[in-house]
Amino acid sequence: MKNEELQAELDSLIATQAGLMAIVGSLMATHPHYEKFQLHLTGLLEVLLTGDAGKSFTREQRQQARDFVQTLQNINKAPSKIEPLASIANL
């Protein structure tokens, strides 16, 4: 592959990751059992990273995975009622 092709692939992966992060963040913030979800996610991540699935990961990759999950876990729980049009003056 040429450098331009590699850069295009990398750009696509970065954009996809950003989109997936938004989707997962929204699902996490609106999950009906937010606290349980957070706790389960932390435990599951460690099981994955230290078990058979994570054997091929480098130390840096494990830390990146932990950092990514921690970033998602900083998303606050959504309010119980979401009204996206509430801030718009009478339509």
LUMTI-72345 format. One line per field, with one value per atom (N, C-alpha, C, CB): residue number from 0; atom name; residue in three letters; x, y, z. Coordinates in pm, 1 decimal, decimal comma. Each point is the difference from the previous one (the first is absolute). Glycine has a CB too. Example, Ala and Ser with C-alpha at 12.3 -4.5 7.8 and 13.67 -1.06 7.14 Angstrom:
<nodes>
i <- (0_0_0_0_1_1_1_1)
at <- (N_CA_C_CB_N_CA_C_CB)
aa <- (ALA_ALA_ALA_ALA_SER_SER_SER_SER)
c1 <- (1319,0_-89,0_90,0_-189,2_154,2_82,0_-77,0_118,4)
c2 <- (-569,0_119,0_120,0_-117,3_222,3_119,0_109,0_-62,8)
c3 <- (780,0_0,0_0,0_124,6_-196,6_6,0_73,0_-214,5)
</nodes>
This chain:
<nodes>
i <- (0_0_0_0_1_1_1_1_2_2_2_2_3_3_3_3_4_4_4_4_5_5_5_5_6_6_6_6_7_7_7_7_8_8_8_8_9_9_9_9_10_10_10_10_11_11_11_11_12_12_12_12_13_13_13_13_14_14_14_14_15_15_15_15_16_16_16_16_17_17_17_17_18_18_18_18_19_19_19_19_20_20_20_20_21_21_21_21_22_22_22_22_23_23_23_23_24_24_24_24_25_25_25_25_26_26_26_26_27_27_27_27_28_28_28_28_29_29_29_29_30_30_30_30_31_31_31_31_32_32_32_32_33_33_33_33_34_34_34_34_35_35_35_35_36_36_36_36_37_37_37_37_38_38_38_38_39_39_39_39_40_40_40_40_41_41_41_41_42_42_42_42_43_43_43_43_44_44_44_44_45_45_45_45_46_46_46_46_47_47_47_47_48_48_48_48_49_49_49_49_50_50_50_50_51_51_51_51_52_52_52_52_53_53_53_53_54_54_54_54_55_55_55_55_56_56_56_56_57_57_57_57_58_58_58_58_59_59_59_59_60_60_60_60_61_61_61_61_62_62_62_62_63_63_63_63_64_64_64_64_65_65_65_65_66_66_66_66_67_67_67_67_68_68_68_68_69_69_69_69_70_70_70_70_71_71_71_71_72_72_72_72_73_73_73_73_74_74_74_74_75_75_75_75_76_76_76_76_77_77_77_77_78_78_78_78_79_79_79_79_80_80_80_80_81_81_81_81_82_82_82_82_83_83_83_83_84_84_84_84_85_85_85_85_86_86_86_86_87_87_87_87_88_88_88_88_89_89_89_89_90_90_90_90)
at <- (N_CA_C_CB_N_CA_C_CB_N_CA_C_CB_N_CA_C_CB_N_CA_C_CB_N_CA_C_CB_N_CA_C_CB_N_CA_C_CB_N_CA_C_CB_N_CA_C_CB_N_CA_C_CB_N_CA_C_CB_N_CA_C_CB_N_CA_C_CB_N_CA_C_CB_N_CA_C_CB_N_CA_C_CB_N_CA_C_CB_N_CA_C_CB_N_CA_C_CB_N_CA_C_CB_N_CA_C_CB_N_CA_C_CB_N_CA_C_CB_N_CA_C_CB_N_CA_C_CB_N_CA_C_CB_N_CA_C_CB_N_CA_C_CB_N_CA_C_CB_N_CA_C_CB_N_CA_C_CB_N_CA_C_CB_N_CA_C_CB_N_CA_C_CB_N_CA_C_CB_N_CA_C_CB_N_CA_C_CB_N_CA_C_CB_N_CA_C_CB_N_CA_C_CB_N_CA_C_CB_N_CA_C_CB_N_CA_C_CB_N_CA_C_CB_N_CA_C_CB_N_CA_C_CB_N_CA_C_CB_N_CA_C_CB_N_CA_C_CB_N_CA_C_CB_N_CA_C_CB_N_CA_C_CB_N_CA_C_CB_N_CA_C_CB_N_CA_C_CB_N_CA_C_CB_N_CA_C_CB_N_CA_C_CB_N_CA_C_CB_N_CA_C_CB_N_CA_C_CB_N_CA_C_CB_N_CA_C_CB_N_CA_C_CB_N_CA_C_CB_N_CA_C_CB_N_CA_C_CB_N_CA_C_CB_N_CA_C_CB_N_CA_C_CB_N_CA_C_CB_N_CA_C_CB_N_CA_C_CB_N_CA_C_CB_N_CA_C_CB_N_CA_C_CB_N_CA_C_CB_N_CA_C_CB_N_CA_C_CB_N_CA_C_CB_N_CA_C_CB_N_CA_C_CB_N_CA_C_CB_N_CA_C_CB_N_CA_C_CB_N_CA_C_CB_N_CA_C_CB_N_CA_C_CB_N_CA_C_CB_N_CA_C_CB)
aa <- (MET_MET_MET_MET_LYS_LYS_LYS_LYS_ASN_ASN_ASN_ASN_GLU_GLU_GLU_GLU_GLU_GLU_GLU_GLU_LEU_LEU_LEU_LEU_GLN_GLN_GLN_GLN_ALA_ALA_ALA_ALA_GLU_GLU_GLU_GLU_LEU_LEU_LEU_LEU_ASP_ASP_ASP_ASP_SER_SER_SER_SER_LEU_LEU_LEU_LEU_ILE_ILE_ILE_ILE_ALA_ALA_ALA_ALA_THR_THR_THR_THR_GLN_GLN_GLN_GLN_ALA_ALA_ALA_ALA_GLY_GLY_GLY_GLY_LEU_LEU_LEU_LEU_MET_MET_MET_MET_ALA_ALA_ALA_ALA_ILE_ILE_ILE_ILE_VAL_VAL_VAL_VAL_GLY_GLY_GLY_GLY_SER_SER_SER_SER_LEU_LEU_LEU_LEU_MET_MET_MET_MET_ALA_ALA_ALA_ALA_THR_THR_THR_THR_HIS_HIS_HIS_HIS_PRO_PRO_PRO_PRO_HIS_HIS_HIS_HIS_TYR_TYR_TYR_TYR_GLU_GLU_GLU_GLU_LYS_LYS_LYS_LYS_PHE_PHE_PHE_PHE_GLN_GLN_GLN_GLN_LEU_LEU_LEU_LEU_HIS_HIS_HIS_HIS_LEU_LEU_LEU_LEU_THR_THR_THR_THR_GLY_GLY_GLY_GLY_LEU_LEU_LEU_LEU_LEU_LEU_LEU_LEU_GLU_GLU_GLU_GLU_VAL_VAL_VAL_VAL_LEU_LEU_LEU_LEU_LEU_LEU_LEU_LEU_THR_THR_THR_THR_GLY_GLY_GLY_GLY_ASP_ASP_ASP_ASP_ALA_ALA_ALA_ALA_GLY_GLY_GLY_GLY_LYS_LYS_LYS_LYS_SER_SER_SER_SER_PHE_PHE_PHE_PHE_THR_THR_THR_THR_ARG_ARG_ARG_ARG_GLU_GLU_GLU_GLU_GLN_GLN_GLN_GLN_ARG_ARG_ARG_ARG_GLN_GLN_GLN_GLN_GLN_GLN_GLN_GLN_ALA_ALA_ALA_ALA_ARG_ARG_ARG_ARG_ASP_ASP_ASP_ASP_PHE_PHE_PHE_PHE_VAL_VAL_VAL_VAL_GLN_GLN_GLN_GLN_THR_THR_THR_THR_LEU_LEU_LEU_LEU_GLN_GLN_GLN_GLN_ASN_ASN_ASN_ASN_ILE_ILE_ILE_ILE_ASN_ASN_ASN_ASN_LYS_LYS_LYS_LYS_ALA_ALA_ALA_ALA_PRO_PRO_PRO_PRO_SER_SER_SER_SER_LYS_LYS_LYS_LYS_ILE_ILE_ILE_ILE_GLU_GLU_GLU_GLU_PRO_PRO_PRO_PRO_LEU_LEU_LEU_LEU_ALA_ALA_ALA_ALA_SER_SER_SER_SER_ILE_ILE_ILE_ILE_ALA_ALA_ALA_ALA_ASN_ASN_ASN_ASN_LEU_LEU_LEU_LEU)
c1 <- (84,2_-84,2_87,4_-182,5_133,2_71,4_-36,3_3,5_78,3_-23,6_-138,0_244,9_-288,9_-130,4_-113,1_93,5_-78,9_-101,2_-3,0_29,2_88,7_8,1_-61,8_207,9_-180,1_-56,2_-151,7_211,0_-262,2_-145,1_-63,1_29,2_35,0_-49,5_4,0_78,9_29,5_12,4_-106,3_246,2_-267,1_-103,5_-137,1_136,5_-163,5_-128,2_-16,0_3,7_101,0_-5,4_-22,3_151,0_-86,1_-16,0_-142,6_243,4_-297,4_-137,4_-99,7_67,8_-44,7_-87,9_6,1_32,7_85,9_13,5_-73,8_221,9_-213,9_-71,3_-150,7_185,9_-236,8_-142,2_-43,3_9,1_70,3_-32,8_5,6_89,9_4,2_9,6_-125,4_250,9_-302,8_-123,1_-117,9_89,6_-99,0_-109,6_6,3_-2,3_118,2_15,3_-20,5_159,6_-108,1_-18,6_-146,0_219,7_-294,6_-143,2_-71,9_11,5_23,3_-60,4_33,3_14,3_108,9_39,8_-74,7_225,3_-232,9_-61,1_-148,8_170,0_-234,8_-144,3_-36,5_-29,6_128,5_-25,9_-82,7_216,6_-320,5_-87,3_70,2_-188,4_296,7_76,8_142,9_-143,9_154,8_125,4_115,7_-135,1_115,4_107,6_44,6_-89,7_-6,6_34,2_75,9_-202,6_159,7_66,4_146,3_-218,1_242,2_137,0_85,9_-87,2_33,9_74,7_28,7_-105,6_6,2_17,9_104,7_-238,1_233,6_94,8_143,5_-174,8_197,6_134,8_48,4_-46,2_-38,6_38,6_22,9_-127,3_37,9_11,9_127,1_-250,1_281,9_121,9_122,5_-106,3_115,9_116,4_4,1_-4,6_-111,6_-5,1_49,6_-195,0_147,6_41,9_148,6_-228,1_278,9_139,7_97,8_-74,9_33,7_91,9_-24,0_11,9_-120,9_-31,5_57,2_-207,0_156,9_48,5_-12,6_-63,3_-45,7_-22,4_107,1_-244,1_298,1_97,4_144,7_-166,2_190,2_138,2_86,3_-86,2_25,5_79,5_16,7_-82,2_16,8_10,9_133,2_-249,3_303,4_119,7_-41,7_120,3_-24,2_-27,3_-63,7_193,3_-143,9_-53,9_-145,4_232,5_-261,7_-137,2_-95,2_90,3_-45,6_-84,4_-29,5_97,3_5,3_-19,6_-90,9_225,7_-211,4_-87,4_-145,4_190,2_-212,8_-136,1_-56,0_54,1_26,7_-44,6_-31,0_137,7_-51,1_-21,7_-128,6_248,8_-273,0_-120,2_-125,9_128,0_-129,4_-115,6_-15,9_30,3_79,3_-8,4_-58,4_197,2_-161,7_-57,9_-151,1_214,2_-259,2_-143,6_-68,2_42,8_27,2_-60,3_-11,1_91,9_-29,4_-12,6_-125,2_248,3_-322,1_-125,5_-103,8_55,6_-117,5_-99,2_-128,3_98,9_-167,8_-131,0_-94,3_38,2_-115,6_-94,8_-115,1_60,7_-120,4_-117,7_-111,9_63,2_-152,7_-106,3_-95,1_17,6_-31,1_-86,6_81,9_-209,0_215,3_76,3_-99,1_201,0_-195,4_-87,3_86,2_-191,7_235,8_92,0_-56,5_97,5_-227,6_-59,4_-36,6_-88,0_109,4_-40,6_71,4_-44,4_165,5_75,7_-31,5_179,8_-258,9_-37,9_-129,7_112,0_-109,7_-121,9_-116,3_138,9_-258,9_-121,3_13,8_-133,6_117,3_12,3_-128,3_167,2)
c2 <- (-119,1_119,1_123,7_-122,9_222,3_126,7_81,2_-2,1_102,2_84,9_64,7_43,0_0,8_65,3_-96,5_153,3_-277,7_-101,6_-33,2_-93,5_81,2_-26,1_114,8_-136,5_259,3_115,4_2,3_127,7_-161,7_-4,5_-106,8_79,3_-194,3_-106,6_44,0_-172,4_236,2_49,2_105,3_-47,1_138,6_103,0_-63,5_160,3_-263,4_-69,7_-68,9_-34,0_-29,9_-65,5_100,6_-178,6_292,2_103,7_53,7_61,4_-37,3_49,3_-104,3_141,8_-266,9_-107,4_-11,3_-123,1_131,8_-7,8_115,0_-113,8_232,8_114,1_-22,8_151,4_-202,6_-29,2_-107,8_65,8_-172,2_-107,1_48,8_-166,7_254,7_55,3_80,2_8,4_66,1_76,2_-93,3_186,1_-291,1_-95,8_-70,7_-32,1_-20,9_-72,4_94,7_-161,5_282,7_97,7_30,8_96,3_-82,4_25,7_-118,9_150,4_-270,0_-119,8_-11,6_-113,8_144,9_-6,2_103,6_-82,8_206,0_108,9_-21,9_152,8_-224,6_-20,8_-140,3_166,0_-244,6_-136,8_4,4_-82,0_-2,0_5,0_-39,0_-52,0_-23,6_-39,7_52,1_-209,4_340,5_69,4_-46,4_196,7_-199,5_-35,4_-145,2_168,2_-258,8_-140,0_-16,4_-70,5_146,1_-4,7_40,6_51,5_56,7_50,1_-105,0_236,5_-295,9_-100,1_-123,2_83,2_-128,8_-116,5_27,2_-67,0_185,5_36,8_-5,6_145,2_-92,1_-1,5_-143,3_219,0_-303,2_-138,8_-76,1_6,5_11,7_-70,5_40,5_-13,3_140,3_46,2_-71,6_224,0_-231,8_-65,3_-148,9_169,4_-234,2_-142,4_-17,0_-40,0_126,2_-10,2_26,8_70,4_31,0_38,5_-97,5_235,4_-301,9_-90,6_-147,0_166,5_-195,9_-137,7_-36,2_14,9_-122,2_-50,8_103,2_-228,7_304,0_98,0_107,7_-43,4_75,6_107,7_-43,0_117,6_-246,2_-49,8_63,0_-212,0_242,4_53,1_152,4_-190,2_255,6_145,5_39,6_17,0_91,1_54,7_76,4_16,4_17,4_78,8_132,8_-109,0_169,1_128,2_-14,0_70,3_-179,0_-23,2_-21,0_-100,5_28,2_-17,9_134,0_-228,5_312,0_131,1_88,3_-19,0_12,7_77,1_-44,4_29,8_-159,9_-50,9_50,8_-205,8_201,5_50,3_149,3_-176,2_251,0_144,9_29,5_36,5_-113,7_19,9_-24,9_-67,4_-43,0_-32,0_104,8_-245,8_290,6_102,4_129,3_-102,9_137,1_118,8_-15,6_39,1_-154,5_-24,5_2,6_-137,1_90,9_-3,9_139,3_-230,2_328,1_137,7_68,3_12,5_-82,3_54,1_-6,6_-71,8_182,7_5,9_-70,6_214,4_-261,3_-60,8_104,9_-163,7_124,3_92,6_29,3_-88,2_206,8_28,4_-98,6_243,7_-263,0_-98,2_37,5_-54,9_184,0_43,7_89,7_-14,6_-23,5_76,1_65,1_-156,8_288,3_74,6_90,5_-6,8_-45,5_75,7_130,9_-215,8_227,7_122,9_101,3_-135,8_102,4_86,4_135,7_-205,7_210,6_124,8_89,7_-119,7_71,4_79,2_75,8_-167,9_295,5_81,0_-59,3_207,8_-178,2_-55,4_-14,8_102,8_-221,2_-28,2_30,8_-175,9)
c3 <- (0,0_0,0_0,0_121,3_-186,3_-2,9_123,9_-253,1_281,8_116,9_-2,9_11,6_-129,5_-10,7_33,4_-174,1_128,8_29,5_148,3_-229,6_290,0_143,0_80,7_-39,1_-3,7_69,7_-12,2_-42,9_-74,3_-19,4_89,2_-237,1_248,0_87,6_146,2_-165,2_204,7_137,1_30,3_-6,8_-86,1_17,0_16,1_-135,8_58,0_8,0_135,6_-249,3_297,1_130,7_112,6_-87,4_80,2_102,3_-1,1_-21,3_-96,4_-11,0_50,6_-196,4_162,1_46,6_151,8_-216,9_273,5_145,3_66,9_-26,3_-29,1_57,3_-2,6_-73,2_-38,0_-10,6_97,8_-238,7_249,3_93,5_145,0_-164,5_192,5_134,9_33,5_-20,0_-74,0_22,3_22,7_-141,8_62,5_13,4_134,9_-249,0_282,2_126,1_118,0_-110,0_99,3_107,0_24,3_-56,3_-49,0_12,2_63,1_-200,3_157,4_58,8_148,8_-223,2_257,6_140,1_83,0_-69,7_20,6_75,5_23,5_-95,6_6,7_11,9_48,7_-182,0_218,7_45,6_128,8_-106,1_115,3_118,1_130,8_-152,4_141,2_119,5_-15,4_35,1_-40,7_-30,0_89,6_-74,4_205,4_92,7_-18,2_162,6_-180,2_-22,8_-131,5_131,1_-231,7_-130,2_14,6_-116,3_189,2_19,8_70,4_11,7_93,0_75,3_-85,3_211,2_-284,4_-85,9_-108,1_43,9_-101,5_-104,9_50,8_-103,9_223,0_57,9_19,7_114,7_-57,3_22,8_-128,5_209,7_-304,6_-127,5_-75,2_-11,6_14,7_-67,5_55,4_-39,9_171,9_60,2_-31,6_182,3_-184,3_-36,6_-143,8_159,0_-248,5_-140,6_-17,6_-68,0_136,3_-19,2_64,2_-8,4_114,1_69,3_-33,9_182,9_-253,8_-37,5_-135,7_135,2_-189,5_-128,5_-111,8_73,8_-74,5_-106,9_-1,4_16,7_99,3_8,2_-5,3_128,0_-145,8_-1,0_-108,1_90,3_-203,6_-111,7_7,5_-140,4_237,4_11,1_62,5_20,4_-67,5_63,1_125,6_-224,2_306,6_120,6_-37,7_118,4_-226,1_-46,1_-47,4_-66,2_-3,6_-46,7_117,3_-211,0_312,7_118,9_65,6_35,5_-23,5_62,3_-84,8_106,8_-237,9_-88,1_15,2_-161,4_173,2_19,7_132,6_-136,3_241,2_130,0_-6,9_114,2_-181,0_-13,5_-77,3_6,6_-110,9_-81,2_82,0_-204,6_278,9_83,4_109,7_-48,0_105,2_104,1_-56,2_117,3_-238,4_-64,3_-12,3_-127,5_84,6_-11,8_136,7_-205,4_308,0_132,5_62,9_27,5_-86,5_48,8_-53,8_15,0_-98,4_-52,0_111,2_-238,4_267,6_106,5_-39,1_75,5_26,3_-20,3_-57,2_190,1_-287,6_-63,4_96,2_-230,1_216,9_82,7_-31,4_9,2_87,4_-19,8_-112,4_239,6_-265,3_-109,4_-92,5_146,5_-272,0_-98,9_-96,0_18,8_-24,4_-90,3_-88,5_168,5_-282,4_-86,0_-53,7_-61,1_53,2_-54,5_109,5_-190,7_314,9_111,0_-1,7_133,8_-184,9_2,3_-119,7_123,3_-216,0_-118,3_30,5_-157,1_127,8_22,3_-77,8_35,4_8,5_-61,8_-150,7_182,1_-227,5_-143,4_-71,9_48,1)
</nodes>
